[in-house]
Amino acid sequence: MKNRQRCGRGALAPAGPRGYRRPVPQPLSLDDFDFDLPAERIAQRPAEPRDAARLLQVGAERLTDLRIPDLVGLLRAGDRMVVNDTRVIPARLHARRGEARIEIMLNRAEGEGRWHALIRNARRLHAGDTLVIEGGPALDCTVVERQEGGAALLRFGPGLEAALEHAGEVPLPPYITREHGPTARDRADYQAIFAARPGAVAAPTASLHFTPALLVALEARGVTRSTVTLHVGAGTFLPIRDADARAHRMHAEWGEVTEHAAAEINATRQAGGRVIAIGTTALRLLESAATPTGIAPFRGLTDIYILPGHRFASADLLLTNFHLPRSTLLLLVSAFAGSERIRAAYAHAIAGGYRFYSYGDACLLERAP
């Protein structure tokens, strides 16, 4: 696989002499990325305080049980963390088309008031339909077109931000259950300390473990920090439906690596420091911006899909939570640390009572050779 794929669906290998191409990769069975998780291991609330969560260090030779504050001792002066500063918006709306009830999950801003959205009951929609948003101030909403996969392009009139604040719900993942829907507490809990640029419908959950005190300690250690933006889309919740994982297609997400951030990251590598991606979203964006000579500025859409066999060019360590079985993120961490190492780490975490998923514990992964 190539070192860099901006829209990494596993692009065709370069043509050789007389147009020869390497063989197409063999199917990648999802059954190899499955595991059983007791329901009580799925965290329903974050640790309190946030940095009280457990941390599993996944090294080349051993697994070590730690706590999030131990991150300070694991990193070195001259290392650089790369964090995602996207801010989660209350992106789930309830609407009506006549008597039909519609659930809207805003996914990606398309400009000029248009949003790509995932729709429950999308089959009821047609281009030109007007939707009535429930629970908030009056807001014009028109269906521009219905798209594949339960999606639609919607156009909103002025006042969307106010409507979201009044009527929008925090789009918690389906495995975090609330009898009466997300609460005001979730609005705070599901927002990272780095959150600054609104646009995500899912949190970069590795960042949920950071506190002001932890950041001060890391800075005193000599660990620096760069900020990038990837507005995490609703597609992050979508399962892989194909038995062959290579057939899955990622939803595009908007991201930016500024010239300043790229220069900081490249300078760290040139000075011998390590780059630590804080979360899979930061890592996916870095790999989208990676070139043979370093990280390049990047601004636009990426649908990079990272599978085992991918050669990473951007990060040395990855801090991430524990992910769902048969998911794109489990494939990503298996690509980063190695499938055997991840299987061992997850078995250790389950046996050791670690908490899983968005509000759960974390692991620090070393990149496999």
C-alpha positions in Angstrom: 0.0 0.0 0.0 1.2 3.5 -0.7 2.7 5.6 2.0 0.1 8.3 1.4 -3.6 8.2 0.3 -5.5 11.4 0.6 -8.7 9.5 0.0 -7.4 6.2 1.2 -9.7 3.5 -0.2 -6.7 1.4 -1.1 -5.8 3.1 -4.4 -4.4 1.0 -7.2 -0.7 0.3 -7.0 1.4 2.3 -9.5 1.7 0.8 -12.9 5.0 -0.8 -13.6 6.7 -1.4 -17.0 4.2 -1.9 -19.8 1.3 -1.1 -17.6 1.8 -4.1 -15.1 -0.1 -3.6 -11.8 0.4 -5.5 -8.6 -2.2 -8.1 -7.8 -5.4 -6.8 -6.1 -5.2 -7.4 -2.3 -7.0 -10.5 -1.0 -10.3 -10.1 0.9 -10.0 -8.9 4.5 -12.4 -10.9 6.7 -14.2 -9.0 9.4 -14.4 -12.2 11.4 -10.7 -11.7 12.2 -11.6 -8.4 13.9 -14.4 -9.6 16.2 -14.6 -10.1 19.9 -17.2 -10.6 22.7 -17.6 -7.7 25.1 -19.7 -8.0 28.2 -22.4 -5.2 28.3 -21.1 -3.9 31.6 -17.8 -3.0 30.0 -19.4 -0.3 27.9 -18.9 3.0 29.7 -22.1 5.0 30.1 -20.3 8.0 31.8 -16.7 9.3 31.7 -14.4 8.8 34.5 -14.4 11.5 37.2 -12.2 13.4 37.0 -11.5 12.8 33.4 -7.9 11.9 33.9 -8.8 9.2 36.4 -9.4 6.8 33.5 -7.1 3.8 33.1 -4.4 3.6 30.5 -3.0 0.4 28.9 0.4 0.9 27.5 0.7 -1.4 24.4 4.4 -1.8 23.7 6.2 -4.2 21.4 7.1 -6.5 24.2 4.5 -6.1 26.9 1.3 -4.7 28.2 1.4 -2.3 31.2 -1.6 -1.2 33.3 -1.4 2.5 34.1 -3.5 5.6 34.6 -3.9 8.6 32.3 -1.6 10.8 34.5 1.2 8.3 33.8 1.2 9.7 30.2 3.5 12.4 31.6 6.2 9.8 32.3 5.7 7.9 29.1 6.4 10.9 26.9 9.7 12.8 26.6 10.9 16.3 26.2 10.8 17.1 22.6 7.8 14.9 21.8 4.8 16.6 20.2 1.1 15.7 20.7 -1.3 16.4 17.8 -4.8 17.1 18.9 -8.1 17.6 17.1 -9.8 20.9 18.0 -13.2 20.1 16.4 -16.3 21.0 18.6 -19.3 18.7 18.7 -22.6 20.4 17.7 -26.1 19.3 18.8 -26.5 17.7 15.3 -29.6 15.5 15.8 -32.9 17.1 14.9 -36.5 15.9 14.8 -38.7 17.0 11.9 -41.9 16.3 10.1 -42.9 16.1 6.5 -46.7 16.3 6.7 -47.6 13.6 9.2 -44.3 11.6 8.6 -41.7 12.0 11.3 -38.1 12.4 10.2 -34.9 12.2 12.2 -32.0 14.3 10.8 -28.4 13.7 11.7 -26.4 16.6 10.3 -23.2 15.2 8.9 -21.2 17.8 6.9 -21.6 21.5 6.0 -21.6 22.0 2.2 -21.8 25.8 2.2 -24.5 28.3 1.4 -26.8 26.8 4.0 -26.6 23.3 2.7 -25.8 20.2 4.8 -25.2 16.6 3.9 -27.3 14.7 6.4 -28.2 11.1 7.3 -31.9 10.6 7.5 -34.0 8.1 9.4 -37.0 7.4 7.1 -35.2 8.9 4.1 -37.4 7.0 1.7 -40.2 9.4 2.6 -38.3 12.4 1.2 -38.3 13.9 -2.2 -36.4 16.8 -3.8 -38.4 20.0 -3.0 -40.0 18.7 0.2 -40.3 21.2 3.0 -39.5 19.9 6.5 -40.8 21.4 9.8 -38.1 21.3 12.5 -39.7 20.4 15.9 -38.8 22.0 19.3 -37.2 25.2 18.2 -37.7 28.5 16.5 -39.1 28.5 13.0 -36.5 27.4 10.4 -36.8 26.9 6.7 -35.5 23.4 5.7 -35.8 22.1 2.1 -34.7 18.8 0.6 -32.3 19.5 -2.3 -31.9 15.9 -3.2 -32.2 12.4 -1.7 -28.9 10.5 -1.9 -27.8 6.9 -1.5 -27.3 5.2 1.8 -30.1 7.0 3.7 -28.6 10.4 3.1 -30.0 13.7 1.7 -28.7 17.2 0.9 -30.7 19.7 2.9 -30.8 23.5 2.6 -31.5 25.6 5.7 -32.5 29.2 6.0 -31.1 31.6 8.5 -31.2 30.6 12.1 -29.8 27.1 12.0 -27.4 27.7 14.9 -30.2 29.0 17.1 -32.4 26.1 16.1 -29.7 23.6 17.0 -29.2 25.2 20.4 -32.9 25.0 21.2 -33.9 21.8 19.4 -30.7 19.8 18.6 -29.6 16.8 20.6 -26.0 15.8 21.3 -25.5 12.9 18.9 -24.3 10.3 21.4 -23.3 7.0 20.0 -26.0 4.3 20.0 -24.2 2.3 22.7 -24.5 5.1 25.2 -28.1 4.7 26.4 -30.3 7.4 27.9 -33.9 6.6 28.7 -35.1 10.1 27.7 -32.3 11.1 25.4 -29.1 13.0 25.9 -28.9 15.4 28.9 -27.4 18.7 29.6 -24.6 16.9 31.4 -23.8 15.0 28.1 -23.3 18.3 26.4 -20.4 19.0 28.7 -19.2 15.4 29.1 -19.1 14.8 25.3 -16.9 17.8 24.6 -13.1 17.7 24.8 -10.9 20.4 26.4 -9.4 21.2 23.0 -12.9 21.8 21.4 -12.9 25.1 19.5 -14.2 24.9 15.9 -17.8 23.7 15.7 -18.7 21.1 13.1 -18.4 17.6 14.5 -21.2 15.2 15.2 -18.9 12.8 17.2 -16.3 13.7 19.7 -12.6 12.8 19.3 -12.9 10.7 22.4 -9.2 10.2 23.2 -9.2 13.9 24.0 -11.9 13.5 26.6 -9.2 12.3 29.1 -7.3 15.6 29.3 -7.6 18.1 32.1 -5.9 21.5 32.6 -3.7 19.9 35.3 -2.5 17.1 32.9 -1.7 19.7 30.2 0.3 21.7 32.6 2.3 18.6 33.7 2.9 17.7 30.0 4.1 21.2 29.2 6.5 21.1 32.2 7.8 17.8 30.9 8.7 19.5 27.6 6.0 17.9 25.5 4.6 20.4 22.9 1.2 20.4 21.2 -0.1 21.1 17.7 -3.7 21.5 16.7 -5.5 20.2 13.6 -9.1 20.0 12.8 -11.2 17.0 11.5 -14.9 17.5 11.8 -15.9 14.0 12.6 -19.0 12.9 10.7 -22.0 10.7 11.4 -20.3 8.0 9.2 -18.1 7.1 12.2 -21.2 5.3 13.7 -21.9 3.3 10.6 -21.0 -0.4 10.7 -19.1 -2.3 8.1 -21.8 -4.3 6.3 -19.5 -6.3 3.9 -17.9 -9.5 4.9 -14.8 -8.3 3.1 -13.8 -5.2 5.0 -12.0 -3.8 1.9 -15.4 -3.2 0.2 -16.4 -0.6 2.8 -16.5 3.0 1.9 -15.9 5.9 4.3 -18.0 9.0 4.4 -15.9 12.1 3.6 -15.1 14.5 6.4 -13.7 18.0 6.3 -10.3 18.6 7.8 -7.5 21.1 8.0 -3.8 21.0 8.8 -2.5 24.6 8.7 0.9 25.5 7.4 1.9 26.4 10.9 0.9 23.0 12.3 2.6 21.2 9.5 5.8 23.1 10.1 5.7 22.4 13.8 5.2 18.6 13.3 7.9 18.4 10.7 10.4 20.3 12.9 9.7 17.9 15.7 10.5 14.9 13.5 13.6 16.6 12.2 14.8 17.2 15.7 14.4 13.6 16.7 11.2 14.0 18.7 8.2 11.7 18.5 4.7 12.6 17.1 1.8 11.4 19.3 -1.6 11.4 17.6 -4.3 12.0 20.2 -7.0 9.9 18.8 -7.8 8.2 15.5 -9.3 11.3 14.0 -6.0 13.2 14.4 -4.1 10.2 13.0 -6.5 9.9 9.9 -6.0 13.6 9.1 -2.2 13.4 9.5 -2.1 10.4 7.2 -4.2 12.4 4.7 -1.7 15.2 4.8 1.4 13.0 4.8 3.9 13.2 1.9 7.2 11.4 1.3 9.0 14.5 2.8 6.7 15.2 5.7 3.4 16.7 6.6 1.9 19.1 4.1 -0.7 21.7 4.7 -4.1 20.2 4.0 -7.6 21.7 3.7 -10.6 19.8 2.3 -12.4 16.5 2.4 -10.8 13.2 3.2 -12.3 9.7 3.1 -9.1 7.9 4.0 -9.8 4.3 5.1 -6.8 2.8 6.9 -6.5 -1.0 6.9 -3.9 -3.5 8.0 -1.0 -3.2 5.5 -1.1 0.6 5.5 2.4 2.1 5.9 2.2 5.0 8.4 4.1 8.1 7.6 3.0 10.6 10.3 2.9 9.4 13.9 5.0 7.3 16.2 2.4 6.8 19.0 -1.3 6.8 19.2 -3.5 7.5 22.2 -6.9 6.1 21.6 -9.9 4.5 23.4 -11.0 0.9 23.0 -13.1 0.4 19.8 -16.1 -1.6 18.7 -15.6 -5.1 17.2 -15.8 -5.3 13.4 -15.4 -1.5 13.1 -13.3 0.8 10.9 -11.5 2.1 14.0 -10.5 -1.4 15.1 -9.1 -2.0 11.7 -7.1 1.3 12.0 -5.6 0.5 15.3 -4.7 -3.0 14.1 -3.0 -1.4 11.1 -1.0 0.9 13.5 0.1 -1.5 16.2 -0.3 -4.9 14.5 -3.3 -7.2 14.6 -1.8 -9.7 17.0 -0.7 -7.0 19.4 -4.2 -5.5 19.3 -5.9 -8.9 19.9 -3.7 -9.5 22.9 -4.3 -5.9 24.2 -8.1 -6.2 23.9 -8.2 -9.6 25.5 -6.1 -8.2 28.4 -8.4 -5.2 28.7 -11.6 -7.2 28.8 -10.2 -9.7 31.4 -8.8 -6.7 33.4 -12.1 -4.8 33.6 -11.2 -1.9 31.4 -14.1 0.3 30.3 -14.8 0.5 26.5 -15.8 2.9 23.8 -16.4 6.7 23.9 -16.6 7.3 27.6 -14.2 4.4 28.4 -10.5 4.0 29.2 -7.6 4.5 26.8 -4.5 2.7 25.4 -1.2 4.1 24.2 -0.1 2.2 21.1 3.4 2.0 19.7 3.6 1.9 16.0 4.5 -1.5 14.6 7.7 -1.7 12.5 
